[in-house]
Amino acid sequence: FQVKSENSKTIWNTEEVPEGSEYDDTWDPREQPEYEILFKQRVGTEDVFFGMSRKDHSTACCEDIVVKIKLPETKSSDITLDIQDKVLDLRTPKKKLLLHLPYSVDSKNGKARFFSEEETLEVTLRVLREFDFINF
């Protein structure tokens, strides 16, 4: 089995490079903050009480991704946040987080809120999915 390549001097294929790798800076000494990824469903009474939709408790039925990032000793003005289709890039003077998201998201219409008393940034992003038998 032999694979033909367009350019024999190429050592990798562009499809092999993950999206967002241009932001990855392995020499950056800032530490990665603690974070967690949560999935959020939008449900109504027809879902909860009557079971009229096909929604279940799996992530396949979730409409939003919520990323909670702990940023101790940080002010909201110190936070730089960049969202791409599958990448979240957060920078502060002391912390750096490059997170490859599990699903493609609507990078133009997300919401971010900083809770200064908990020192936590909460980013909510709408998941972009193909319509299927669950998500219609």
N, C-alpha and C positions, 0 to 999 in steps of 0.2 A: 504494500500500500504506500503510495507516494503522493504527497500533497504538493501541488504546483503553487508557487507564489508569484505575485506580479513583479516583485523586486527581490532577488535572491539575497540581497544584503540586509534586508529587514529582519530584525531579531524578534519582533512581536507584531501582532496584528492589532489594529486600532480597536477592534471589538473586544479584545482581551483587557484593555485598560478600563477600570471602573470609572463611572461618571463621578466627577468631583475630585479626582486624584490630583488635579492641578492645584487644589487648595492645600494638599497634604505637605506639611513642612516638617520632616522628621528631625531637623536640627533646631526647631523651636523649643526652648527650655521650659516654656509654661506648662504647668500640669493640667491634666484633663479633669474637669469637674465631675462630681457625681451626677448621674441623671437617670431617669426612668422613662420608658415609653409606655403610654397607655392607649387603649383603643376605646373610642366613644361611639355609642349608637344613639340615634335619634328615634325614640319610640313614643307612641301615643297610647291612648286607652285601647284602641283596636288591636295593638300588639300585646299589651300586658294582660288585659282581662279577657279578650275574646279570641286571641290567637289567630286573627284574620289574615295576617301577612305570613310570609314564609321565613321571617327572621328567626334566627336562633342566637345562641350566646357566643358563637364563634367570631373570630376577627373578620371572616369573610362577609359578615353582615354589618360591619362598622363603617361609619361614614367619615369619621375624623380620627386623626392621630394627635395625641396630646403628649408633648415632651416637657417634662419638669426637670429643670436644671438648677442644682444648688450652687449659688454664687456668694459665698461668705465674703464679708468685707468689700462689697461691690456696690456702687451707686448705679442707678439706671442710666445715667449719662455716660458711664464708662463702657457700656455694652455695644458691640457692633455685631449685628446679626444679618446673615445673608442666606436666603432660602432659594435653592434651585429645585428642579423637578424631583430629584431623589437624594438631595444633600442638604444638610443643615450645617452652616459654618458659623460658629460663635467665637468671638474674641473679646477678651477684657485684658487689662494690664497684667493680671496674674494668671488667668486661665485661658485655655484654648480647647474647643471641641469641634471636631470634624466628624459628623455623624451621617453615615449612609442609611437612609430611611428604608424601611421594609417595603413600602409602596410608593408609587409616583403620587405627588401631591400638587395641588393648585398653588403654585409659588407666589402668585400675585394677590391672593385674597386670604392670607392667613391672619391670625391675631396673636399678638404677644403681650403679656402683662407681667410686670415685675412686682412681686410682693415683698416690700422692703422689710417688713417685720419677720418674715420667714426666710429672707434672703434667697428667694427662689424666682426664677423666670419660668413662666408657663407659656408655651407656644402651642397653639391649636391650628392644625392644618387639615384642609379638606382632602380626602383621598380621591384620586382620579381612578375610576374603574371602568372597565367595559361592562355593559349591561349583560347580565346572565339570568338564570332562573331564580337567583336569590335577590340580586340587585336590579330591580326593574323600575 
